[in-house]
Amino acid sequence: MPILISKNLDPLTGGYGGSLIFVPDQTGQIAVTWVNPADIKLTIAANYVGERVGDDDTGEKLDDYWTLDASLVWEPFDKSAELELSAYNLLDEDFELAPGVKGWGPTVKGMLSVRF
């Protein structure tokens, strides 16, 4: 597992020497995928985003959060097509992307891909 460190090296900014704004020191994902011989794949993932700096000038921190996501993929016709349905933040976790900017609530996305 790589260890990544973010650091502001711009002496002209208020957060010089500190962490980069909006970049967490820790992130992670725990996921389980089930694959069916009928070309169906189901994935459930818990995603963690750690505490991060939200404002260079004040040093305001944004709280850490967890989200739960899921996706269902079906690849019919010898995998020449792919139908995907994904859902994000299923548990409606409240979090901020930036100070005063709320993150997304439960969101659903559908996608159809054709290979030729």
Residue pairs with C-beta under 8 A, 6 or more apart in sequence:
5 25
6 19
6 20
6 23
6 25
7 17
7 18
7 19
7 20
8 15
8 16
8 17
8 18
8 19
8 20
8 21
8 56
9 16
9 17
10 16
13 56
14 56
14 57
15 21
15 53
15 56
15 57
15 59
18 53
18 56
18 59
19 25
19 52
19 53
20 53
21 52
21 53
21 54
21 55
21 56
22 52
22 53
22 54
22 62
22 97
22 98
23 52
23 53
24 49
24 50
24 51
24 52
24 64
25 50
25 51
25 52
26 48
26 50
26 64
27 47
27 48
27 49
27 50
28 47
28 48
29 45
29 46
29 47
29 48
30 45
30 46
31 43
31 44
31 45
31 46
32 43
32 44
32 45
33 41
33 42
33 43
34 41
34 42
34 43
35 41
36 42
39 74
39 75
39 76
39 79
40 72
40 73
40 74
41 71
41 72
41 73
41 74
41 75
42 70
42 71
42 72
42 73
43 70
43 71
43 73
44 68
44 69
44 70
45 68
45 69
45 70
46 66
46 67
46 68
47 66
47 67
47 68
47 69
48 64
48 65
48 66
49 64
49 65
49 66
49 67
49 95
50 64
51 61
51 62
51 63
51 64
52 61
52 62
53 59
53 60
53 61
53 62
54 60
54 61
54 62
54 96
54 98
54 99
55 99
60 99
62 95
62 96
62 97
62 98
62 99
63 95
63 96
65 93
65 94
65 95
65 103
66 93
67 88
67 89
67 90
67 91
67 93
67 95
68 89
68 90
68 91
68 93
69 86
69 87
69 88
69 89
69 90
70 86
70 87
70 90
71 84
71 85
71 86
71 87
72 84
72 85
72 86
73 82
73 83
73 84
74 82
74 83
74 84
75 81
75 82
75 83
76 83
79 115
80 114
80 115
80 116
81 112
81 113
81 114
81 115
82 111
82 112
82 113
82 114
82 115
83 110
83 111
83 112
84 109
84 110
84 111
84 112
84 113
85 108
85 109
85 110
86 108
86 109
86 110
86 111
87 106
87 107
87 108
87 109
88 104
88 106
88 107
88 108
88 109
89 103
89 104
89 105
89 106
89 107
90 106
92 105
92 106
93 103
94 102
94 103
95 102
95 103
96 102
96 103
97 103
